[in-house]
Amino acid sequence: MRRRGRLPAALWLDVAVTLAALVLLVARPAGAAWCIARSGASDKALQSALDYACGPAGGADCAPIQSSGLCYLPNTLAAHASYAFNSIFQRSRAAPGACDFAGTATVSLTDPSYGSCTYPSSPSTAGQTGSAGSTSMPGTPTSPKGTGSTGGLSPPDVDSTDSNAEHLATTSLSSLALSCFMYMFLQLW
């Protein structure tokens, strides 16, 4: 028969360390999420979303993905779209729905920066608005110059569920912490 009563000191230490780790995870800075191109998005949809993001309506900082920029390589549509999407996402302070771009983007909790290309992680590091230059990738369609067309896209969908990834992670961690407390309480009785 198991004796109920006080928990051993080692168990309290384990619980304290676990809770401290949970608090650190939940208290992550708000800018610790990035908006990147969704794998599986079609090239046509990505190009339209990139044209929107780097155009006047989107206002992304696209200078780093120009041929002389630090994030030009790899010269792929997904890499360039990811940088532009994230620029807008960070400027919006990672607002819900700011990472959708007609379904071509998703929130990542992993920093996509590489080499000398640093993806912004906050509004203050998101760069200049609407940098000039073509965003069209070779062999892909682009909107005619001077028409103001954004490929039929409108600003990011406010009802996007993908941008709720951080909220869902926080909720899951809170549920885990509550479960730990309930377990400890039941062990005392």
ChimeraX attribute file (.defattr): number of C-alpha atoms within 10 A of each C-alpha:
attribute: neighborCount
match mode: 1-to-1
recipient: residues
	/A:1	3
	/A:2	4
	/A:3	8
	/A:4	10
	/A:5	9
	/A:6	10
	/A:7	12
	/A:8	8
	/A:9	9
	/A:10	9
	/A:11	11
	/A:12	13
	/A:13	11
	/A:14	11
	/A:15	16
	/A:16	12
	/A:17	12
	/A:18	14
	/A:19	17
	/A:20	12
	/A:21	12
	/A:22	16
	/A:23	15
	/A:24	11
	/A:25	13
	/A:26	17
	/A:27	10
	/A:28	12
	/A:29	11
	/A:30	13
	/A:31	15
	/A:32	16
	/A:33	24
	/A:34	27
	/A:35	32
	/A:36	26
	/A:37	28
	/A:38	19
	/A:39	10
	/A:40	9
	/A:41	14
	/A:42	11
	/A:43	15
	/A:44	14
	/A:45	16
	/A:46	24
	/A:47	24
	/A:48	25
	/A:49	30
	/A:50	31
	/A:51	25
	/A:52	27
	/A:53	29
	/A:54	28
	/A:55	23
	/A:56	16
	/A:57	16
	/A:58	23
	/A:59	19
	/A:60	28
	/A:61	24
	/A:62	29
	/A:63	23
	/A:64	20
	/A:65	25
	/A:66	19
	/A:67	14
	/A:68	10
	/A:69	12
	/A:70	14
	/A:71	23
	/A:72	18
	/A:73	15
	/A:74	10
	/A:75	14
	/A:76	13
	/A:77	19
	/A:78	23
	/A:79	18
	/A:80	26
	/A:81	29
	/A:82	23
	/A:83	31
	/A:84	32
	/A:85	32
	/A:86	31
	/A:87	31
	/A:88	27
	/A:89	31
	/A:90	28
	/A:91	22
	/A:92	16
	/A:93	15
	/A:94	24
	/A:95	14
	/A:96	21
	/A:97	20
	/A:98	27
	/A:99	33
	/A:100	27
	/A:101	27
	/A:102	18
	/A:103	17
	/A:104	25
	/A:105	26
	/A:106	25
	/A:107	23
	/A:108	19
	/A:109	13
	/A:110	10
	/A:111	15
	/A:112	18
	/A:113	14
	/A:114	9
	/A:115	7
	/A:116	8
	/A:117	16
	/A:118	15
	/A:119	22
	/A:120	24
	/A:121	24
	/A:122	22
	/A:123	16
	/A:124	11
	/A:125	13
	/A:126	21
	/A:127	19
	/A:128	13
	/A:129	18
	/A:130	19
	/A:131	18
	/A:132	15
	/A:133	13
	/A:134	16
	/A:135	24
	/A:136	18
	/A:137	15
	/A:138	10
	/A:139	6
	/A:140	11
	/A:141	14
	/A:142	19
	/A:143	16
	/A:144	10
	/A:145	8
	/A:146	6
	/A:147	7
	/A:148	12
	/A:149	17
	/A:150	22
	/A:151	18
	/A:152	10
	/A:153	17
	/A:154	13
	/A:155	17
	/A:156	22
	/A:157	15
	/A:158	13
	/A:159	12
	/A:160	17
	/A:161	15
	/A:162	19
	/A:163	25
	/A:164	17
	/A:165	16
	/A:166	20
	/A:167	12
	/A:168	13
	/A:169	14
	/A:170	18
	/A:171	13
	/A:172	13
	/A:173	17
	/A:174	15
	/A:175	12
	/A:176	14
	/A:177	17
	/A:178	12
	/A:179	12
	/A:180	15
	/A:181	14
	/A:182	11
	/A:183	11
	/A:184	15
	/A:185	11
	/A:186	10
	/A:187	13
	/A:188	11
	/A:189	9
